[in-house]
Amino acid sequence: MTAGAAASLQGRLVTASEGPDAGRIWLVVAGVKRWILSPAVFAAHGWRFSDVETIDGAELVAIPTSPHVIGAEPSADVFQAPRARLSAPFLCGHGLEIGAGMNPQWLPPGATCELFELRDAAEVARIQSAGSGVAVPAADVPPFRRLDEIPARFPDGADFVIAHNVLEHCADPIGTLLEWCARARSGGVVVLSVPHHRYCPDAGRLVPDLEHVLADHLLARDGDTFDSREHAYSCAAGWMNSWEDWLPLDRRALAARLHAMAAMPALDVHWHAFSPALFDELLQTTSLLAPRPLALLAWADPDGEGDSRTVGDVITVLRVGGSAPGDPRPGWRTADVAPRVRAFAARLSGAAQRLAHV
């Protein structure tokens, strides 16, 4: 099998009816195949047997085998595979990823990426250890650069920018999106994901409307703003059952913990819960406000079909300004938000006029 043929199977589930690998199901990613340990692991990832492609046994053998077996060790494959599959057709050149932690996105052959983090290696290792229950030494953390090094490393913009499950940790999502898109060159690509609120402990929270998040941006609310810190209560209440040290708590202890969390010096929570509709509206609004408009190239979420389905994430691929021949242009998924943005601007203008007379 040629490298090009292997690349054409990127993100696909494959098997063979003959040969030494017959009967096993594999995930092809980054030019190698990874064996899926069992039917239970297959089902846990949300895959379907109807999506498995049968290829020639010799072709399957020709694909290099990864030493990592899906389901044999804690991994983020359940999220990595859809991200890689959706974005691979659009990633080339040299890019950057923000907030990759221990699991940088799988890249297609030929694409390279530099990693940037807010935290240092010791903190990333601590968070990974706490989440997996397996001690992770700081030496095993991928090499990161500081976020403030991005302009110097990419003075002309990156070919692509990746940020998975980071936006929910930002008090001003629109402002953050504008900053990320500014880091891509004209015609570059931005790959983003947020957790679907139904598939994480945010499920019990209210999803904000676009006007609320637009106000966060226009009023420059950051993580220390009162309005932002009020979100700590809904986030903490939703995530309570995810943290064993919280249980059991009586109502006084619960209240004390909520108040203490809202007052933390360096608060890190999911500031907002996201639905696919809100995420799409945010992207549209960012496109309206950005110097270079955005074009939607690809989309996937838990309610999608086939390659457009994920397990928990809402994923999108965007083009920043410019265009390339043959790029798909499916358009935004929800109604045009421009009238809502204009109406909100008129309300703010009216309020400003009243204040001008004070």
C-alpha positions in Angstrom: 0.0 0.0 0.0 1.3 3.4 -0.9 1.6 6.3 1.5 -1.1 8.0 -0.4 -3.5 5.1 -0.1 -2.8 4.8 3.6 -3.5 8.5 3.9 -6.9 8.0 2.2 -7.9 5.8 5.1 -7.1 8.4 7.7 -9.6 8.2 10.6 -11.3 5.2 9.1 -12.3 1.9 10.7 -11.0 -1.1 8.7 -10.8 -4.8 8.7 -9.9 -7.7 6.3 -11.6 -11.0 5.5 -8.3 -12.8 5.0 -4.7 -12.5 6.1 -3.0 -12.4 9.6 -5.0 -9.4 10.6 -8.4 -10.8 9.6 -11.2 -10.5 12.0 -9.7 -7.6 13.9 -11.0 -4.0 13.6 -8.5 -1.2 13.4 -8.5 2.6 13.4 -6.1 4.1 10.8 -4.6 7.4 12.0 -1.4 9.3 11.2 -0.3 6.6 8.8 -0.5 3.7 11.3 -3.3 1.3 12.3 -4.3 0.9 16.0 -6.1 -2.3 17.1 -9.4 -1.9 18.9 -9.2 -4.2 21.9 -12.7 -5.5 22.2 -16.4 -5.1 21.2 -17.0 -3.3 24.5 -14.3 -0.7 23.7 -15.6 -0.3 20.2 -19.1 0.4 21.6 -17.8 2.7 24.3 -16.3 4.9 21.5 -19.6 5.2 19.8 -18.5 3.5 16.6 -20.9 1.5 14.5 -20.1 -1.8 12.7 -21.7 -0.3 9.5 -18.8 2.2 9.4 -16.2 -0.6 9.2 -14.6 -0.9 5.8 -13.3 -4.3 4.5 -10.1 -3.9 2.6 -7.7 -6.4 1.0 -5.7 -8.4 3.6 -2.4 -7.5 2.0 -3.2 -3.8 2.1 -4.1 -4.0 5.8 -0.8 -5.8 6.6 1.1 -3.1 4.7 -0.2 -0.4 7.0 2.3 -0.1 9.9 0.9 -1.2 13.3 1.0 1.2 16.2 2.2 -0.3 19.5 -0.7 1.5 21.2 -3.9 -0.6 21.5 -7.2 1.3 21.8 -8.7 0.3 25.1 -5.5 -1.1 26.6 -4.5 2.0 28.4 -6.2 5.3 29.4 -6.3 7.5 26.3 -8.1 10.3 24.6 -8.7 8.3 21.4 -12.5 8.6 21.7 -12.1 12.3 21.1 -8.9 12.3 19.0 -10.2 10.1 16.2 -13.2 12.4 15.2 -11.0 15.5 15.5 -8.3 14.0 13.3 -10.8 12.6 10.7 -12.7 15.9 10.4 -9.7 18.2 10.1 -7.2 16.1 8.1 -8.3 17.2 4.7 -7.6 20.8 5.6 -4.3 20.6 7.6 -1.0 21.2 5.9 2.1 23.2 6.6 3.2 24.4 10.0 0.7 25.3 12.7 0.2 25.7 16.4 -2.0 24.1 19.1 -3.2 25.9 22.2 -3.9 24.0 25.4 -3.1 20.5 24.1 -2.2 19.1 27.6 -1.0 15.5 27.3 -2.9 14.8 24.1 -1.9 17.0 21.1 -4.2 16.4 18.1 -3.2 13.7 15.6 -1.9 15.3 12.4 -2.0 14.1 8.9 1.3 13.2 7.2 3.4 16.3 6.3 1.7 18.6 8.8 3.8 19.9 11.8 2.7 21.7 14.9 4.2 23.7 17.8 2.4 23.4 21.2 1.6 26.2 23.5 0.2 26.1 27.1 -0.8 28.5 29.9 0.4 26.0 32.5 3.9 24.6 33.1 4.8 20.9 32.7 4.5 20.2 36.4 0.9 21.5 36.5 -0.1 19.7 33.3 1.3 16.4 34.8 -0.6 17.1 38.1 -3.9 17.6 36.3 -3.4 14.5 34.1 -2.5 12.4 37.1 -5.6 13.5 38.9 -7.8 12.8 36.0 -6.5 9.4 35.0 -5.5 8.0 38.4 -2.1 7.2 37.0 1.0 9.1 38.1 2.4 11.1 35.2 5.9 12.5 35.6 6.5 16.0 34.3 9.2 14.6 32.1 6.5 12.8 30.0 4.6 16.1 29.2 5.0 17.1 25.6 7.3 20.1 25.0 5.3 23.3 25.3 6.1 27.0 24.8 4.4 29.9 26.6 1.4 31.5 25.0 3.1 34.8 24.9 5.7 33.3 22.5 3.2 32.8 19.7 3.7 36.2 18.0 7.4 35.7 17.8 7.2 32.1 16.6 4.6 32.9 13.9 5.1 36.5 12.9 3.3 36.0 9.6 0.6 33.8 11.0 0.3 30.0 11.3 -0.9 27.7 8.6 -3.4 26.3 11.1 -4.5 26.9 14.7 -5.9 24.2 16.9 -7.7 24.5 20.3 -9.7 21.6 21.7 -11.8 21.9 24.8 -10.2 25.3 25.7 -12.9 27.8 24.8 -15.1 26.8 27.7 -12.3 27.8 30.0 -12.4 31.4 28.7 -14.6 34.0 30.3 -14.9 36.0 27.0 -15.3 33.3 24.2 -15.8 35.8 21.4 -12.7 37.8 22.4 -10.7 34.6 22.6 -11.9 33.4 19.2 -10.9 36.7 17.7 -7.5 36.4 19.2 -7.0 32.8 17.9 -8.2 33.6 14.4 -5.8 36.5 14.3 -2.9 34.0 14.8 -3.7 32.3 11.5 -2.5 33.6 8.2 -4.9 34.7 5.6 -6.5 31.6 4.1 -5.3 29.6 7.1 -7.4 27.1 9.1 -8.7 27.1 12.6 -9.8 23.8 14.2 -11.9 24.1 17.4 -14.0 21.9 19.7 -16.1 22.5 22.8 -17.8 19.9 25.0 -21.5 19.4 24.2 -23.3 20.3 27.4 -25.3 17.1 27.4 -22.2 14.9 27.5 -20.3 16.4 30.4 -21.2 17.6 33.9 -22.4 20.8 32.4 -25.6 19.0 31.5 -27.6 20.4 34.4 -26.6 24.0 33.6 -28.4 26.6 31.5 -26.9 27.3 28.1 -26.5 31.1 27.7 -28.1 33.0 24.9 -25.9 34.7 22.3 -26.7 38.2 23.8 -25.2 37.2 27.2 -21.9 36.0 25.6 -21.8 39.1 23.3 -22.2 41.3 26.4 -19.3 39.4 28.0 -17.2 40.5 25.1 -18.4 44.1 24.6 -18.1 44.8 28.3 -14.6 43.2 28.5 -15.6 40.7 31.2 -12.6 38.6 32.3 -12.2 35.9 34.8 -12.2 38.4 37.7 -15.3 40.2 36.7 -18.3 39.8 39.1 -20.6 38.6 36.3 -18.1 36.0 35.3 -17.4 34.7 38.7 -21.1 34.1 39.3 -20.8 31.3 36.8 -18.7 29.4 39.3 -21.8 28.5 41.2 -23.6 26.8 38.3 -20.4 25.1 37.2 -19.5 23.8 40.6 -23.1 22.6 41.2 -23.1 20.7 37.9 -19.7 19.2 38.5 -20.3 18.3 42.1 -20.8 14.6 41.5 -17.6 14.4 39.5 -15.4 15.2 42.5 -15.4 12.5 45.1 -14.0 14.8 47.8 -17.3 16.7 47.6 -19.4 13.8 48.8 -21.2 13.7 51.1 -21.8 17.3 51.9 -24.6 18.9 54.0 -26.1 22.1 52.8 -23.9 24.3 54.9 -20.7 22.6 53.7 -22.0 22.7 50.1 -22.7 26.5 50.4 -19.2 27.0 51.9 -17.5 25.1 49.1 -19.4 27.0 46.4 -18.6 30.4 47.9 -14.9 29.5 48.4 -14.7 28.3 44.7 -16.2 31.6 43.4 -13.7 33.5 45.4 -10.6 31.5 44.3 -7.7 33.8 43.3 -7.1 31.9 40.0 -10.5 30.5 39.1 -10.6 27.9 36.3 -14.1 26.6 35.5 -16.3 26.1 32.5 -17.5 29.7 32.3 -20.3 28.7 29.9 -22.1 25.5 28.8 -22.2 25.0 25.0 -24.8 23.6 22.7 -24.2 23.2 19.0 -26.5 26.1 18.3 -24.7 28.5 20.7 -21.3 27.4 19.3 -22.4 28.1 15.7 -23.8 31.5 16.8 -20.5 32.4 18.5 -18.6 31.5 15.3 -21.0 33.6 13.2 -20.6 36.6 15.5 -16.9 36.3 15.6 -16.9 36.3 11.8 -19.0 39.5 11.8 -16.6 41.2 14.2 -13.3 39.9 12.8 -11.1 41.9 10.3 -11.2 38.7 8.1 -14.5 36.8 7.9 -14.6 33.1 8.7 -15.9 30.3 6.4 -17.2 27.1 7.8 -15.4 24.1 6.2 -16.5 21.2 8.3 -18.7 20.4 11.4 -19.3 17.4 13.6 -21.3 16.8 16.8 -22.9 14.0 18.8 -26.1 14.3 16.8 -24.4 14.0 13.4 -24.3 11.0 11.1 -21.3 9.0 9.9 -18.1 11.1 9.8 -20.1 14.1 11.2 -20.7 12.3 14.5 -18.6 12.6 17.6 -18.7 11.3 21.2 -19.3 14.4 23.3 -17.5 17.1 21.3 -18.8 19.8 19.0 -16.0 20.2 16.4 -15.6 22.7 13.6 -13.0 23.6 11.0 -12.9 27.2 9.7 -11.1 29.1 7.0 -9.8 32.5 8.1 -10.3 35.0 5.2 -9.1 34.0 1.8 -10.3 30.9 0.0 -9.0 27.9 -1.9 -10.5 26.3 -5.0 -12.8 23.4 -4.2 -13.3 24.2 -0.5 -16.7 23.0 0.6 -18.9 25.9 1.8 -21.8 24.3 3.7 -22.7 27.6 5.3 -23.6 28.3 8.9 -25.8 25.8 10.6 -28.3 28.2 12.3 -30.1 31.3 11.2 -28.2 34.4 10.3 -27.3 36.1 13.6 -26.6 39.6 12.1 -30.1 40.9 12.9 -29.7 39.8 16.5 -26.3 41.4 16.8 -27.7 44.7 15.3 -30.7 44.6 17.7 -28.4 44.1 20.7 -26.2 47.0 19.5 -29.2 49.2 19.3 -30.2 48.3 22.9 -26.7 49.2 24.0 -26.7 52.4 22.1 -30.0 53.4 23.7 -28.6 52.7 27.2 -25.5 54.7 26.4 -27.6 57.7 25.4 -29.5 57.6 28.6 -26.3 57.4 30.6 -24.9 60.4 28.6 -27.5 62.6 30.4 -26.5 61.5 33.9 
